Amino acid sequence: MTLRGPAFAVSILALALTPWAPAQAAQDTPAATTTGDLSHLHDFDFLRGDWTAHHRKLRTRLVGSTDWVEFDGTVSQRPVMNGWGNSGDNLFNVPGAAYRGVSLRAYDPKTAEWLVWWLDGRDPTGELGPPIRGRFENGVGHFYSDDTLDGKPIRVRVTWTRPGADKARWEQAYSADGGKTWEVNWTTDFTRAGNAPAPRPMPQLP
């Protein structure tokens, strides 16, 4: 049926007065996440603040190397998204080639796990890669992901421990056999800058 004359004009007016709801409205104004398992929401509260770091990493990985490089650095850790995430601004004082990188973490209440991405300042347009994911149990954080190295699939493991009230240790390891054996390729020992006391935990969110 084709409308003509007054009927057509009324139809156009009705369309003009119909409220417009963009398809992405739900994404633009997401509801606050307050449900799910919040038991590990505060796993990284201990890391908030400023730290000095001592790094030790293998020059090459998964080739049987024993050639380690050592250097210092700093990290400044801050909460984001009202405590549902956090970010760490890292400075790596590699001799002759200092660079920065940012770790970004977000909590998933559906799995009670943290997801962690890495943005390397040397290649800001590069892919963030798959996140490692995990949580702390009995004071030790275990995080895993699947990735590639030189085009070959590998398993990645990151372990967090706390040897002291103002100290923390991060360890990265790779596996080329699906997790049967692991090669530790990077360790970092953190000390709270200026021996400042650890910040109080953030209040539990509803």
DRENKOL-461576 format. One record per atom (N, C-alpha, C): atom name; x, y, z. Coordinates in steps of 0.1 Angstrom, whole numbers, plus 5000, padded with zeros to 4 digits. Example, Ala and Ser with C-alpha at 12.3 -4.5 7.8 and 13.67 -1.06 7.14 Angstrom:
BEGIN
{N,{5132,4943,5078}}
{CA,{5123,4955,5078}}
{C,{5132,4967,5078}}
{N,{5128,4978,5071}}
{CA,{5137,4989,5071}}
{C,{5129,5000,5079}}
This chain:
BEGIN
{N,{5009,4988,5000}}
{CA,{5000,5000,5000}}
{C,{5009,5012,5000}}
{N,{5005,5022,4992}}
{CA,{5013,5035,4991}}
{C,{5004,5046,4996}}
{N,{5010,5054,5006}}
{CA,{5002,5065,5012}}
{C,{5004,5077,5004}}
{N,{4993,5085,5003}}
{CA,{4993,5098,4996}}
{C,{4986,5109,5004}}
{N,{4989,5121,5002}}
{CA,{4983,5133,5007}}
{C,{4984,5133,5022}}
{N,{4973,5137,5030}}
{CA,{4973,5139,5044}}
{C,{4978,5127,5052}}
{N,{4973,5115,5047}}
{CA,{4977,5103,5055}}
{C,{4992,5101,5055}}
{N,{4998,5104,5043}}
{CA,{5013,5103,5042}}
{C,{5020,5113,5052}}
{N,{5015,5125,5052}}
{CA,{5021,5135,5061}}
{C,{5020,5132,5075}}
{N,{5008,5126,5079}}
{CA,{5006,5122,5093}}
{C,{5016,5111,5097}}
{N,{5019,5101,5087}}
{CA,{5028,5091,5090}}
{C,{5042,5096,5092}}
{N,{5047,5105,5083}}
{CA,{5060,5111,5085}}
{C,{5061,5118,5098}}
{N,{5051,5125,5102}}
{CA,{5051,5132,5115}}
{C,{5052,5123,5127}}
{N,{5045,5111,5126}}
{CA,{5046,5101,5136}}
{C,{5060,5096,5138}}
{N,{5066,5093,5126}}
{CA,{5080,5088,5127}}
{C,{5090,5098,5133}}
{N,{5088,5111,5130}}
{CA,{5096,5122,5135}}
{C,{5095,5123,5150}}
{N,{5083,5120,5155}}
{CA,{5081,5122,5170}}
{C,{5084,5109,5177}}
{N,{5087,5098,5171}}
{CA,{5091,5086,5178}}
{C,{5104,5087,5184}}
{N,{5105,5084,5197}}
{CA,{5119,5085,5204}}
{C,{5129,5076,5197}}
{N,{5141,5081,5196}}
{CA,{5152,5073,5189}}
{C,{5161,5067,5200}}
{N,{5162,5054,5199}}
{CA,{5171,5046,5209}}
{C,{5182,5040,5202}}
{N,{5194,5045,5204}}
{CA,{5206,5040,5197}}
{C,{5208,5025,5201}}
{N,{5213,5017,5191}}
{CA,{5215,5003,5193}}
{C,{5226,5001,5204}}
{N,{5235,5010,5206}}
{CA,{5246,5008,5215}}
{C,{5244,5014,5229}}
{N,{5231,5018,5232}}
{CA,{5228,5024,5244}}
{C,{5233,5016,5256}}
{N,{5230,5003,5255}}
{CA,{5234,4994,5267}}
{C,{5249,4994,5269}}
{N,{5256,4995,5258}}
{CA,{5271,4995,5260}}
{C,{5276,5009,5265}}
{N,{5269,5019,5261}}
{CA,{5274,5033,5265}}
{C,{5271,5035,5280}}
{N,{5261,5029,5285}}
{CA,{5257,5032,5299}}
{C,{5255,5019,5306}}
{N,{5266,5011,5309}}
{CA,{5265,4998,5315}}
{C,{5261,4999,5330}}
{N,{5253,4990,5334}}
{CA,{5249,4990,5348}}
{C,{5261,4985,5357}}
{N,{5262,4991,5369}}
{CA,{5273,4987,5378}}
{C,{5272,4973,5382}}
{N,{5284,4966,5382}}
{CA,{5284,4952,5385}}
{C,{5285,4951,5400}}
{N,{5275,4945,5407}}
{CA,{5275,4944,5421}}
{C,{5272,4930,5425}}
{N,{5271,4921,5416}}
{CA,{5268,4907,5419}}
{C,{5279,4898,5415}}
{N,{5278,4885,5419}}
{CA,{5288,4876,5416}}
{C,{5297,4873,5428}}
{N,{5308,4866,5426}}
{CA,{5318,4862,5436}}
{C,{5328,4873,5438}}
{N,{5327,4880,5449}}
{CA,{5337,4891,5452}}
{C,{5348,4887,5462}}
{N,{5349,4874,5464}}
{CA,{5359,4869,5474}}
{C,{5373,4873,5471}}
{N,{5377,4875,5458}}
{CA,{5390,4878,5455}}
{C,{5392,4893,5449}}
{N,{5382,4901,5452}}
{CA,{5382,4915,5446}}
{C,{5394,4923,5452}}
{N,{5399,4919,5464}}
{CA,{5409,4927,5470}}
{C,{5423,4920,5469}}
{N,{5425,4911,5460}}
{CA,{5437,4904,5459}}
{C,{5449,4913,5458}}
{N,{5448,4924,5450}}
{CA,{5459,4932,5447}}
{C,{5460,4945,5455}}
{N,{5452,4946,5466}}
{CA,{5452,4958,5474}}
{C,{5466,4960,5480}}
{N,{5473,4949,5483}}
{CA,{5487,4951,5489}}
{C,{5497,4958,5480}}
{N,{5494,4958,5467}}
{CA,{5504,4963,5457}}
{C,{5502,4978,5455}}
{N,{5491,4984,5460}}
{CA,{5489,4998,5458}}
{C,{5500,5007,5463}}
{N,{5504,5017,5456}}
{CA,{5515,5026,5460}}
{C,{5527,5026,5451}}
{N,{5538,5031,5456}}
{CA,{5550,5032,5448}}
{C,{5561,5022,5453}}
{N,{5568,5016,5444}}
{CA,{5577,5005,5447}}
{C,{5590,5007,5438}}
{N,{5601,5003,5444}}
{CA,{5613,5001,5436}}
{C,{5614,4986,5432}}
{N,{5621,4983,5421}}
{CA,{5621,4970,5416}}
{C,{5635,4966,5412}}
{N,{5638,4953,5414}}
{CA,{5650,4947,5409}}
{C,{5646,4935,5400}}
{N,{5650,4937,5387}}
{CA,{5646,4927,5377}}
{C,{5658,4918,5373}}
{N,{5654,4905,5370}}
{CA,{5664,4896,5365}}
{C,{5657,4887,5355}}
{N,{5662,4888,5342}}
{CA,{5655,4880,5331}}
{C,{5665,4874,5322}}
{N,{5661,4863,5316}}
{CA,{5669,4856,5306}}
{C,{5670,4864,5293}}
{N,{5681,4864,5287}}
{CA,{5683,4871,5274}}
{C,{5674,4864,5263}}
{N,{5674,4851,5263}}
{CA,{5666,4843,5254}}
{C,{5658,4832,5261}}
{N,{5647,4828,5256}}
{CA,{5638,4820,5263}}
{C,{5635,4807,5256}}
{N,{5634,4796,5264}}
{CA,{5631,4783,5259}}
{C,{5641,4777,5250}}
{N,{5654,4781,5252}}
{CA,{5665,4776,5244}}
{C,{5676,4770,5253}}
{N,{5673,4769,5266}}
{CA,{5683,4764,5275}}
{C,{5693,4774,5280}}
{N,{5690,4787,5278}}
{CA,{5700,4798,5282}}
{C,{5701,4799,5297}}
{N,{5713,4803,5301}}
{CA,{5716,4806,5315}}
{C,{5722,4820,5316}}
{N,{5720,4828,5306}}
{CA,{5725,4842,5305}}
{C,{5715,4851,5310}}
{N,{5717,4856,5322}}
{CA,{5707,4865,5328}}
{C,{5711,4880,5328}}
{N,{5701,4889,5326}}
{CA,{5704,4903,5326}}
{C,{5697,4909,5339}}
{N,{5704,4917,5346}}
{CA,{5698,4923,5358}}
{C,{5698,4939,5357}}
{N,{5687,4945,5362}}
{CA,{5685,4959,5361}}
{C,{5675,4963,5371}}
{N,{5674,4976,5374}}
{CA,{5664,4981,5384}}
{C,{5653,4988,5377}}
{N,{5643,4993,5385}}
{CA,{5632,5000,5379}}
{C,{5623,5004,5390}}
{N,{5611,5009,5386}}
{CA,{5601,5014,5396}}
{C,{5587,5010,5391}}
{N,{5577,5010,5400}}
{CA,{5563,5008,5395}}
{C,{5555,5016,5405}}
{N,{5544,5022,5399}}
{CA,{5535,5030,5406}}
{C,{5521,5023,5404}}
{N,{5515,5018,5414}}
{CA,{5503,5010,5413}}
{C,{5491,5018,5418}}
{N,{5480,5019,5410}}
{CA,{5468,5027,5414}}
{C,{5455,5019,5411}}
{N,{5445,5020,5419}}
{CA,{5432,5014,5416}}
{C,{5425,5022,5405}}
{N,{5417,5015,5397}}
{CA,{5408,5021,5387}}
{C,{5395,5015,5388}}
{N,{5385,5021,5381}}
{CA,{5371,5016,5381}}
{C,{5366,5013,5395}}
{N,{5369,5023,5404}}
{CA,{5364,5022,5418}}
{C,{5368,5009,5425}}
{N,{5380,5004,5421}}
{CA,{5385,4992,5428}}
{C,{5382,4979,5420}}
{N,{5375,4979,5410}}
{CA,{5372,4967,5401}}
{C,{5384,4965,5392}}
{N,{5394,4973,5392}}
{CA,{5406,4972,5384}}
{C,{5417,4979,5390}}
{N,{5429,4977,5384}}
{CA,{5441,4985,5389}}
{C,{5451,4986,5377}}
{N,{5460,4995,5378}}
{CA,{5470,4997,5368}}
{C,{5484,4999,5374}}
{N,{5494,4994,5368}}
{CA,{5508,4997,5373}}
{C,{5516,5003,5362}}
{N,{5522,5015,5365}}
{CA,{5530,5022,5355}}
{C,{5545,5018,5359}}
{N,{5551,5011,5350}}
{CA,{5564,5005,5352}}
{C,{5575,5012,5344}}
{N,{5586,5014,5351}}
{CA,{5598,5019,5344}}
{C,{5609,5009,5345}}
{N,{5615,5004,5334}}
{CA,{5625,4994,5333}}
{C,{5638,5001,5329}}
{N,{5648,5002,5338}}
{CA,{5660,5009,5336}}
{C,{5670,4999,5329}}
{N,{5667,4993,5318}}
{CA,{5676,4985,5310}}
{C,{5687,4993,5305}}
{N,{5700,4989,5308}}
{CA,{5711,4998,5304}}
{C,{5711,5002,5289}}
{N,{5711,5015,5287}}
{CA,{5711,5020,5273}}
{C,{5697,5019,5266}}
{N,{5687,5014,5272}}
{CA,{5674,5012,5265}}
{C,{5663,5012,5275}}
{N,{5662,5022,5284}}
{CA,{5651,5022,5294}}
{C,{5638,5024,5287}}
{N,{5628,5018,5292}}
{CA,{5614,5019,5286}}
{C,{5604,5017,5297}}
{N,{5591,5020,5293}}
{CA,{5580,5019,5302}}
{C,{5570,5009,5297}}
{N,{5562,5005,5306}}
{CA,{5551,4996,5303}}
{C,{5540,4997,5313}}
{N,{5528,4993,5309}}
{CA,{5516,4994,5318}}
{C,{5509,4981,5319}}
{N,{5507,4976,5332}}
{CA,{5499,4965,5334}}
{C,{5485,4969,5337}}
{N,{5475,4963,5332}}
{CA,{5461,4966,5334}}
{C,{5454,4954,5339}}
{N,{5447,4955,5351}}
{CA,{5440,4943,5356}}
{C,{5426,4947,5358}}
{N,{5417,4937,5356}}
{CA,{5403,4939,5358}}
{C,{5397,4926,5365}}
{N,{5388,4928,5374}}
{CA,{5383,4917,5381}}
{C,{5370,4911,5375}}
{N,{5369,4898,5374}}
{CA,{5357,4892,5368}}
{C,{5349,4885,5379}}
{N,{5338,4890,5383}}
{CA,{5331,4884,5394}}
{C,{5324,4871,5391}}
{N,{5323,4869,5378}}
{CA,{5317,4856,5373}}
{C,{5326,4844,5376}}
{N,{5339,4846,5376}}
{CA,{5348,4835,5378}}
{C,{5357,4838,5391}}
{N,{5355,4849,5397}}
{CA,{5364,4853,5409}}
{C,{5378,4853,5405}}
{N,{5381,4857,5393}}
{CA,{5395,4858,5388}}
{C,{5398,4872,5383}}
{N,{5412,4875,5383}}
{CA,{5417,4887,5377}}
{C,{5422,4884,5363}}
{N,{5419,4894,5354}}
{CA,{5425,4893,5341}}
{C,{5435,4904,5340}}
{N,{5447,4901,5334}}
{CA,{5458,4910,5333}}
{C,{5463,4911,5319}}
{N,{5464,4924,5314}}
{CA,{5469,4927,5301}}
{C,{5482,4935,5303}}
{N,{5490,4935,5292}}
{CA,{5503,4942,5292}}
{C,{5504,4951,5280}}
{N,{5507,4964,5283}}
{CA,{5509,4974,5272}}
{C,{5524,4978,5272}}
{N,{5531,4975,5262}}
{CA,{5546,4978,5261}}
{C,{5548,4991,5255}}
{N,{5555,5000,5262}}
{CA,{5557,5013,5256}}
{C,{5566,5014,5244}}
{N,{5573,5003,5242}}
{CA,{5582,5002,5230}}
{C,{5574,4999,5217}}
{N,{5562,4995,5219}}
{CA,{5553,4991,5207}}
{C,{5538,4994,5211}}
{N,{5535,5007,5213}}
{CA,{5521,5010,5217}}
{C,{5510,5006,5208}}
{N,{5513,5004,5195}}
{CA,{5503,4999,5186}}
{C,{5502,4984,5185}}
{N,{5510,4977,5192}}
{CA,{5510,4963,5191}}
{C,{5498,4957,5199}}
{N,{5495,4944,5196}}
{CA,{5484,4938,5202}}
{C,{5487,4936,5217}}
{N,{5476,4937,5225}}
{CA,{5478,4935,5239}}
{C,{5480,4920,5242}}
{N,{5475,4912,5233}}
{CA,{5477,4898,5236}}
{C,{5466,4892,5245}}
{N,{5466,4879,5246}}
{CA,{5456,4873,5255}}
{C,{5459,4876,5270}}
{N,{5449,4879,5278}}
{CA,{5452,4882,5292}}
{C,{5456,4869,5300}}
{N,{5465,4871,5310}}
{CA,{5467,4860,5319}}
{C,{5455,4862,5329}}
{N,{5451,4850,5335}}
{CA,{5440,4851,5345}}
{C,{5442,4842,5356}}
{N,{5438,4846,5368}}
{CA,{5440,4838,5380}}
{C,{5436,4845,5392}}
{N,{5441,4841,5404}}
{CA,{5438,4847,5417}}
{C,{5447,4842,5427}}
{N,{5446,4848,5439}}
{CA,{5454,4844,5450}}
{C,{5448,4834,5459}}
{N,{5455,4824,5463}}
{CA,{5451,4814,5472}}
{C,{5461,4812,5483}}
{N,{5457,4813,5496}}
{CA,{5467,4811,5507}}
{C,{5479,4820,5505}}
{N,{5477,4833,5500}}
{CA,{5488,4843,5499}}
{C,{5496,4842,5487}}
{N,{5494,4832,5478}}
{CA,{5501,4831,5466}}
{C,{5492,4833,5454}}
{N,{5496,4841,5444}}
{CA,{5489,4843,5432}}
{C,{5494,4835,5421}}
{N,{5485,4828,5414}}
{CA,{5488,4820,5402}}
{C,{5480,4824,5391}}
{N,{5486,4828,5380}}
{CA,{5480,4833,5368}}
{C,{5485,4826,5355}}
{N,{5476,4823,5346}}
{CA,{5480,4815,5334}}
{C,{5474,4820,5322}}
{N,{5480,4817,5310}}
{CA,{5474,4820,5297}}
{C,{5481,4812,5287}}
{N,{5475,4811,5275}}
{CA,{5481,4805,5263}}
{C,{5486,4816,5254}}
{N,{5498,4815,5249}}
{CA,{5503,4825,5240}}
{C,{5512,4818,5230}}
{N,{5520,4826,5223}}
{CA,{5529,4821,5213}}
{C,{5543,4827,5215}}
{N,{5553,4820,5211}}
{CA,{5567,4825,5211}}
{C,{5574,4820,5199}}
{N,{5578,4830,5190}}
{CA,{5584,4827,5178}}
{C,{5575,4818,5169}}
{N,{5562,4821,5170}}
{CA,{5552,4814,5162}}
{C,{5548,4800,5167}}
{N,{5553,4796,5179}}
{CA,{5550,4783,5185}}
{C,{5541,4785,5197}}
{N,{5531,4777,5200}}
{CA,{5523,4778,5212}}
{C,{5531,4775,5224}}
{N,{5528,4784,5234}}
{CA,{5534,4782,5248}}
{C,{5523,4784,5258}}
{N,{5526,4779,5270}}
{CA,{5518,4782,5282}}
{C,{5526,4792,5290}}
{N,{5519,4802,5296}}
{CA,{5525,4813,5304}}
{C,{5520,4811,5318}}
{N,{5529,4813,5328}}
{CA,{5526,4812,5342}}
{C,{5532,4824,5349}}
{N,{5524,4832,5357}}
{CA,{5529,4842,5365}}
{C,{5526,4839,5380}}
{N,{5535,4840,5389}}
{CA,{5534,4837,5403}}
{C,{5537,4850,5411}}
{N,{5528,4854,5420}}
{CA,{5530,4864,5430}}
{C,{5532,4859,5444}}
{N,{5542,4863,5451}}
{CA,{5544,4860,5465}}
{C,{5547,4872,5473}}
{N,{5546,4871,5486}}
{CA,{5549,4883,5495}}
{C,{5558,4878,5506}}
{N,{5571,4880,5504}}
{CA,{5581,4876,5514}}
{C,{5582,4885,5526}}
{N,{5575,4896,5526}}
{CA,{5575,4905,5537}}
{C,{5564,4916,5536}}
{N,{5562,4923,5547}}
{CA,{5551,4933,5546}}
{C,{5552,4943,5536}}
{N,{5565,4947,5533}}
{CA,{5568,4958,5524}}
{C,{5576,4952,5512}}
{N,{5574,4940,5509}}
{CA,{5581,4933,5498}}
{C,{5571,4925,5490}}
{N,{5574,4923,5477}}
{CA,{5566,4914,5469}}
{C,{5575,4908,5458}}
{N,{5572,4897,5453}}
{CA,{5580,4890,5443}}
{C,{5571,4885,5431}}
{N,{5575,4888,5419}}
{CA,{5568,4884,5407}}
{C,{5577,4875,5399}}
{N,{5571,4864,5394}}
{CA,{5579,4854,5386}}
{C,{5572,4850,5374}}
{N,{5578,4850,5363}}
{CA,{5572,4846,5350}}
{C,{5579,4833,5345}}
{N,{5571,4824,5340}}
{CA,{5577,4812,5335}}
{C,{5569,4808,5322}}
{N,{5577,4801,5313}}
{CA,{5571,4796,5300}}
{C,{5572,4781,5300}}
{N,{5562,4775,5293}}
{CA,{5562,4760,5291}}
{C,{5559,4758,5276}}
{N,{5568,4749,5270}}
{CA,{5566,4745,5256}}
{C,{5559,4732,5255}}
{N,{5555,4726,5266}}
{CA,{5549,4712,5265}}
{C,{5536,4712,5273}}
{N,{5529,4723,5272}}
{CA,{5515,4723,5278}}
{C,{5515,4723,5293}}
{N,{5526,4727,5299}}
{CA,{5526,4729,5314}}
{C,{5532,4717,5321}}
{N,{5538,4708,5314}}
{CA,{5545,4696,5321}}
{C,{5558,4701,5327}}
{N,{5565,4709,5320}}
{CA,{5578,4715,5325}}
{C,{5578,4730,5323}}
{N,{5585,4737,5332}}
{CA,{5585,4752,5331}}
{C,{5599,4757,5332}}
{N,{5601,4768,5325}}
{CA,{5614,4776,5325}}
{C,{5611,4790,5331}}
{N,{5616,4793,5342}}
{CA,{5615,4806,5348}}
{C,{5624,4816,5340}}
{N,{5618,4826,5334}}
{CA,{5626,4835,5325}}
{C,{5627,4850,5330}}
{N,{5619,4853,5341}}
{CA,{5620,4867,5346}}
{C,{5615,4867,5360}}
{N,{5623,4873,5369}}
{CA,{5618,4875,5383}}
{C,{5620,4890,5387}}
{N,{5611,4895,5395}}
{CA,{5612,4909,5400}}
{C,{5609,4909,5415}}
{N,{5619,4915,5422}}
{CA,{5617,4917,5436}}
{C,{5613,4932,5439}}
{N,{5602,4934,5445}}
{CA,{5597,4948,5448}}
{C,{5599,4951,5462}}
{N,{5603,4964,5465}}
{CA,{5604,4969,5478}}
{C,{5596,4982,5479}}
{N,{5587,4984,5489}}
{CA,{5579,4996,5489}}
{C,{5588,5008,5490}}
{N,{5586,5018,5482}}
{CA,{5595,5030,5481}}
{C,{5595,5038,5494}}
{N,{5607,5041,5499}}
{CA,{5608,5049,5512}}
{C,{5603,5042,5524}}
{N,{5601,5028,5523}}
{CA,{5596,5020,5534}}
{C,{5583,5026,5540}}
{N,{5575,5032,5531}}
{CA,{5562,5037,5536}}
{C,{5553,5026,5539}}
{N,{5545,5027,5549}}
{CA,{5536,5016,5553}}
{C,{5526,5013,5542}}
{N,{5522,5000,5541}}
{CA,{5513,4996,5531}}
{C,{5500,5003,5533}}
{N,{5493,5007,5522}}
{CA,{5480,5014,5523}}
{C,{5470,5004,5529}}
{N,{5460,5010,5536}}
{CA,{5449,5002,5541}}
{C,{5441,4996,5530}}
{N,{5435,4984,5532}}
{CA,{5427,4978,5521}}
{C,{5415,4987,5518}}
{N,{5411,4987,5506}}
{CA,{5399,4995,5502}}
{C,{5387,4988,5508}}
{N,{5376,4996,5512}}
{CA,{5364,4990,5518}}
{C,{5357,4981,5508}}
{N,{5351,4970,5514}}
{CA,{5344,4961,5505}}
{C,{5333,4967,5498}}
{N,{5332,4965,5485}}
{CA,{5321,4971,5477}}
{C,{5309,4963,5478}}
{N,{5297,4969,5477}}
{CA,{5285,4962,5478}}
{C,{5283,4951,5467}}
